[in-house]
């Protein structure tokens, strides 16, 4: 399969860095097939059957990002002035989530949690949790899920993909949630599509932004979380779980501009919660809802690489209850 994919990439005309994280026995042939591309070879993502090891591949992707993509923005030149860590923002948010969940040597964290980041181009969901089945007798199906997981929904960006959010949620649903006439939605979305830097400037646009954020969070979290279904076997019905069971998470954190500047971040974050209308979805049932109002989580993830104690203290101090803006620690 991996050689089939290598051949498909080799004949596709795509010329971009390619990370090979597969079977060592096929690595040389894959490298020969992909000789025209920049190939980065790293450890197998599945070194043993049903055992995942994604960190080497994640590190390789991060290296590609730093070495290739940031060149377009001049960050490689700026990096000459740095003596510490350079990290892409999504990776920094993930490290921040890991720090908040696990804590550091001198202080404990908050335990298993989820971080939701609705942005202009994507809506990202991070979870730090084992996701083991909690439904009595449930049988896990599929590959094991990583404890630290990020899903990036490229069709749920608040600006670049605003029209796609409307399509996914339904125009009537968006209009009803925003409290706007259905015919008002299309002109507003068209404006966002033509100017992805546009910020809401009136009551209608603020209402639409809130509705888009709620829809993006609801859909993205549903995709990130696992689900359980009943299958019928020769021994009778059985519960089968696909993906992570995040129903018992105690904390959900919202970050990013759409939440940091939302007039009602709690209403947005509540869309991440379990819905009686979708009982198969293993979304959080009754977590604490926190907001990164000062948009510091990514910075604390970056800082954690060199000063984890200071990073943890800073991020916990600035996380606020939604909507009550009370610090977690003095």
N, C-alpha and C positions, 0 to 999 in steps of 0.2 A: 504493500500500500504506500509506504513512504517513498519508494522508488517511482511508483506511478505518479505520485504528486510532484516529485522532482522533475520527471519528464514533462509533465503538464506545465510547470513553471518555466522550464527551459525553453519550451516552444511557444510560450505565451507572448513573448516580446517584452514582458515586464523586466525592468532593470532596477532592482532595489536590493538593499541588504536582506539576506535570508538567514534565519536562524535554524540550524539543524539540531534538533534535540531528540534524536531517535536512536535506533539500534546501531551499536558500534559496527556490527558486521556489514551494514549497508552504507556506512559513512563515506568510504572511499569512492564507491560507485556514484553516490549522490553528489559528491564534490566534483567528480568528472562531468556529470550531466549539467551541473550548475556552474561550470567553469567561467562562464561569461558574467556571472553575478558575484557580488561580494558575499561570501559565505562565512558565517560564524558557527562553528561547531561547539556544542556544549553537551553536558551530561543528559542522558535519556530522561525524559519526563516520567517514564514508568520503568525504573530500573528492575523492578520485580513485578510479577503479575499482581494487579489490583493494588499496587503501592505507587502513589504519586510523589514526585520530587520536582516541584515546579520552580524552586528558587534559582537554580543555575540558569534556566531559560529566562526567568524574569530579570536576572542580572545582565544577561546578554542583551536583552531588549533595551534595558536602561542604557547600556553602553552604546548601543546603536543610536539611541536618541541623543545622547550627549555628543557623540563623535560626529554624527551626520546632520541631524535635523537642526540642532541649535546653531549650526554654522550659518544658516540662513538669517538668523536674528542677531548674529554678531556676539552670541554668548561665549563662543569659543575664545574670542579676543578678550572679552571681559573676564573670563576664567583665569587669565594670567594674573589678575589682580587678587584672586582668591587664594587663601591658604587652607581652605577646609572643604566642605562638601558642596557639590553641585548635583542637583537632583530634579528631575521633571516633577511638575506639580502633582499629577495623579499619584506618583510613587510616594511623594511627600505626604499626601493625605492618607495613603495607606499606612505609612509608618506612624503617622499621628494616631490613627485608629488602633494600631497594634500597641502603641505606648499607653493610650488611655485604658485599653482593656487589660493589659498585662502588668502595667506599672513598671517600676525599675528596682534596682537593688535596695534602695532606701525607702521606697513607698509603694504600696499596693495600688492597683488600678481599679477600674469599675467592674471588671469581669466581662463576660461575653456581651458583645454589642454590635450595632449596625450604624454606619455612617452613610448619609444620603447627601449627594452633591448635585443638584440640578443646575446645569450651566448653560451657556449660550449655544454650544455645539453638541453636547452630550449630557445625559444624566447618568452619573456614576453611583453605584451602590457598593459599599464595602461591608463585609461582615467578618468579625473575628469570633468564631464559634465553631465547635465541633460539628454541629448539625446532626448528631446521632438521632435515630428514631426515638420519639417520645410516645408515639401511639402504641399502646400495648399490642405486642405480637407483630408489629410492622416489620416487613422484610425489606432491607435496602436493595435497590436495583441500580445498575449502572456503575460507572467509575466512582471511586471515593472522592469526596469533595475536599479541597484544601481548607484548612482551618482559617487561614487568612485569604479571603477571596474578594476579588473586585470584578464587577460586571460593568461594562461600558455600553450604554444604549445610544448608538449613534443616530438613531432616528427620533430621539426625544430631546433635542436641543431647544432651549427656550426661544432662540432666534433663528438659527440656521435651519431648524426643522420644525418651526412653529406650525406650519401647515400640516406636517405629518402627525403632530400631536393631536390636532383637531380631527384628522382622519381616523386616527386610532381610537380616540375617545368618542367621536361622533359630534358633529356640529351642534346638534340640539343639546347634547349633554354639556358642552362647553358654554353655550349660550345660557342655558338654565343655571349653571353654576356661577357664571359671571353676572347673572341678572340683567342680561342684555337681549334685545330683540335678535332673533337668529340672523336676520339680514345685515346686522351690524358687524358680525364676526368676520366675514370675508374681506371687507375693506381694511379692517384693522390688521388682519394677518398679512394682507398684501403689502401694507406699509412696513411691517416687520421684515418681510422677505426682501424688499427693496433696500432696506437700511437695517442691517443686523446690529448696528451700534445704537439703534434708537432706544431711548429710555422712556418709560411711560410718563406722559405729560398732562394727562387729564384723568377724570374719574373712570371713564370707560376703559382706558388703557390699563389703569391700575387693576380694575376688576378682571380684565382679560388676562393679565399677567398672573394674577392669583389663581384663576381657573386653569391656565396652562400648567402652572407649577403643580397644582393638585393632581391633574391628570398625569403629568410626567412621573411624579413620585408614585402614584398608584400603579401605573403600568410597569415601571422599572423595578419596583420592589416585588411585584408579583412574578416577574421574570427571574429575579435573583433568587427568591426563596423556592424551596422544593414544594412538592405536592404529594398527597397520598391518595391512592385510589383502591377500590375493592376489585379484586380479580377472583375468578371462580376456578377452582382446581378440582381434581378428582376427590380431594379430601374436604371440599367445601370452600366457602369464601375465605379470602386472605387479604390482609392489608399490605400494599406494596408502596414503598416510599421512593420517589425519585428526587434527588437533590437534597438540600439541607433543610432540616427541621429547625426553624428559627422562632417557633411559636412561644418559647419560654424566655426569650431575651428580656433582660431587665432594663436595657437602655437603648434608645434610638437617638442619634445626634444628627441634626441638620446643619449643613455648611454651604458656602457659596452665596453669591449675590442675591439669588432669587429668594433665599431664606433670610439672609442677614438683613435685607431691606424690606422684607415682607411686613405689611401691617398686621398680619395674623399668621405667624409662622406655625402656631399650633394646629390651625386648620389645615395647613399643608402637610405637616408631619403625620397627622391623624390618618392620612390616606395610606400610610405604610402599614396600618394595623389590620388585623384579621377582620374579614367581612363575613357576616353570617350568610350572605348570598353566595359565597364561594368557600364552602366548608372544607374543600379538598386542599386549599392553599395553606401552606404552613408559615404564614406571616406572623409577626409578633402579636401577642394577644393583649397584654397590658403593660407595656414598658413605660419607663420614665422618658419623657420627651425633652431633649435639651437642644439649645441652639447656639451655634458658634457666631454670636452677634458681631463680634469684632473681626471675623474672618482670619483667625490666627491658627487654625488647626494645621494647615499645610506648613506654616512657618515652624510650628512646634514639632512637626514630623521631621523637618530638616534639621532643627536644633537637636533633636534626640540623638542624632548620629555622633554628636560630640559632647553634649551636656544633657543627658536624659533626665536627671533630677530637676534641673531648672526648667526643662521643656514640660515635664509633667506638672510641676507646680503652676506654671504659667497657663497651660491649657485648662486645667481644672478651675483655676481662678476665673477664667473668662467664659467658661461655658455657663449658660443661663437656662433656668427652667423656662419652658415655653408655656404661656407668654410672660410669666413673672420673671423679671430680670434680677434674680438674686444670685450672687456668686456662690459656688459650691464650698469654697474655703475662704477664710479671711486673708 
